[in-house]
Amino acid sequence: MDGGTVVVELPRRLTLDRQASERLTEAFRDAVSRHDVDGVLTLLDVEHPLSAGLHELVDEGVQTAAEHGVTDWAIVAEHASKGVALEREITGVETAVFDDEQDARTQFS
């Protein structure tokens, strides 16, 4: 948590097996339901291509965020194509893609 923003870091070599996905989903649900959250900042640094498991995780996160009143979602990705691919899946909230984390934090706050 960073103010009213949940920060989700998806690092390189992230293994999204069933258990890891469930833990991430539960932690995300916990963060947006227990706090006054209006935004999500995703730090995306996974290898290419984006896995089906990652897409499913994002879909669940979007549904959870919408249920809890999240209005903004920022994505920081080193490769714009990954950020744009993820952005396409995030509907119902204002979404922006950045290539620099500090820019995202400055513009998003």
Helices and strands as residue ranges (DSSP letters): E 5-10, H 18-34, E 39-44, H 52-67, E 72-77, H 80-87, E 94-98, H 101-108
